[in-house]
Amino acid sequence: MSFFGFLILGLIAGAIARLIIPGKQAGGWVITLILGVVGAMLGGWIGGLLFTVNLTSFFSLSTWLLAIGGSVIVLLIYGLIFGRRARN
């Protein structure tokens, strides 16, 4: 998969993860892109370890499911760290 394909996958996976998780999440589209790319990497790493899935195809269902799952995990962790800051 190319670098731009990976960025597009991360952006879309991050956006879908934001739709899956209820409530308002902190951050805009740049944060969504970063969390989506990190989540796609995490999902690919977990998928490679647990399921021995080849994640080189952009249009593979397993690639998308693992990227979205990884993005949900990263978004939940991000929400736990930065979502509950008190405003003064």
N, C-alpha and C positions, 0 to 999 in steps of 0.2 A: 504494500500500500504506500502511496506517495505521502510526502509530508503534508501537502494541502488536503489530501483525502483524509488523513488522520486528524487534521484540525477541524474539518467539516464534521467528521464523525464525532469528535469531542464536543463541538458546539451543539449538535443536534441531540446527542446523548445527555448532555448537561441540561438542555431545555426540557427534554422529556422527563428527566429526573426531577426537575423543579415542578413539573405538572403532577408527577406521581405523589410527591411529598406534600401533605396538606399544610396550609398556613402560609404566612409570608416569610420568604427567605431574604436574608440580607444580601446585598450585592447586585450589580447590574449584569449586562451582557459580557463584559470583560471577565468578571468573576465566574460567570457561567461557563465561558470558554475555558478558562484555566481549570476549574473544577471538573469540567467534562473531559478535558484531555488527561488530567491526572486520574480521573475515574476510569477512562478507557484503558489507560496503562495498567491500573490496578486490576480491572476486570480481565484484561488479557493475561496478566501475570497469574491471577488466580485460576483462570480457565486453562492456562498452559500447565499449571501444576496439578490441578485436580482432575481435569477432563482430557488432558493431552490433545487439545483442539488446535488445529492450524488456523491462525487468525490473520492470514495475509490477504484475504478477499474482502473488499469493501461491501459487497452486496450479500455477504453470508449472514444468515439469520443468527448463527451462534456468535459472530463478531458483534452484531448489534445488541443482542441480549446481554452479553458479558460487559459491553461498554456501558449500557444503561444501568445494569446492576452495580458495576463499579462506581458509576457516577452517583447513584443513590447512596451508596455507602460513604463516599467522600462528602456529599452534600449533608448527610446526617452528622458526620463528624464536624464539618465546618459550622453547622448550626449549633452544635453543642458548645463549640469553642467561642464563636463570635455572635451567636444569636441572642444571648441573654445578657448582654451588657446593659448596665443601667445608664440612663441618660441623666445628666445633672443640669 
